[in-house]
C-alpha cells in the first residue's frame, strides 16, 4: 500500500481536469501585461532602427574622409582655396551616396596638409528618424558621426624598384 505525501500538493496535475474559472486569472494577467509588452517591443524596434541609422552614417563619413584624403593626396599641387571646395564637393557626394536615405544635410569637412600627409576629418550632425518617438514622448534622436583619414602624398621623384 502506497501512502500519499504532502510533497505533491500545489503542483499542477495535468491528468486532473481543471475547475471552471481556474485559468481566468492567468488570462487577465496576460491581457493586462500585453500593452507593456507591445510598448517594450516598439521601443526596442525603434532603438534598432536608430542604431542601424547611426552605423550607416558613420560608414558614410568614413568613406567620405577616405575619398577626400585620397583625392587631395593624388593632386598635391592644388591651391589652398580650391582644396577646400574640392574637399567639400567630394565629401558631400560620397557621403550622400553612402548614407542612409533619411540622412539630411551635408557633412562638415576639414583638410590639412603637412609634409607628405593629408589629413581629412569629416563630421556629421543630424537627426535619426524615429517611428515611435513622437508617440512615446522622446522626439528626435540626435546622431553624430566623425571620421578622420590620412592620405600619403605620392612622391613624383621616386623611381620604381627593379
C-alpha positions, 0 to 999 in steps of 0.5 A: 500500500502506497501512502500519499505525501504532502510533497505533491500538493500545489503542483499542477496535475495535468491528468486532473481536469481543471475547475471552471474559472481556474485559468481566468486569472492567468488570462487577465494577467496576460491581457493586462501585461500585453500593452507593456509588452507591445510598448517594450517591443516598439521601443526596442524596434525603434532603438534598432532602427536608430542604431542601424541609422547611426552605423550607416552614417558613420560608414558614410563619413568614413568613406567620405574622409577616405575619398577626400584624403585620397583625392587631395593626396593624388593632386598635391599641387592644388591651391589652398582655396580650391582644396577646400571646395574640392574637399567639400564637393567630394565629401558631400557626394560620397557621403550622400551616396553612402548614407542612409536615405533619411540622412539630411544635410551635408557633412562638415569637412576639414583638410590639412596638409603637412609634409607628405600627409593629408589629413581629412576629418569629416563630421556629421550632425543630424537627426535619426528618424524615429517611428515611435518617438513622437508617440512615446514622448522622446522626439528626435534622436540626435546622431553624430558621426566623425571620421578622420583619414590620412592620405600619403602624398605620392612622391613624383621623384621616386623611381620604381624598384627593379 
